[in-house]
Amino acid sequence: MAFIRWSRNVERARPVVCVCNFSPMYWEGYLMGLPYPGRLKPLLNSDDERFGGWGCLLPEIQYESEPFGAFAQRARLNLPPLSAQFFELEEE
């Protein structure tokens, strides 16, 4: 499951991209459309060892200039099993 959370109340707030893998399998190359070119800066990773996870931390992720769904660009993520990832989408 993946979605983008937009804030209506904070001026110039960056959207938060949320991606969850509820499967017990590692998911490599998960594609998600992005509304504009930018990079995904990690905010929270439930797979972090501090939260009892395996420590599969995702680095900052750059967008790809290929369309995906209704969006003109996309990101490719590797998702640890049974995890939730939260990123801030920084515009380029």
Buried (B, 14 or more C-beta within 10 A) or exposed (E): EBEBEEEEEEEEEBBBBBBBBEEEEEBEEBEBBBBEBBBBBBEEBBBBEEEEBEEBEBEEBEBBEEEBEEBBBBBBBBBBBBBBBBBBBEEE
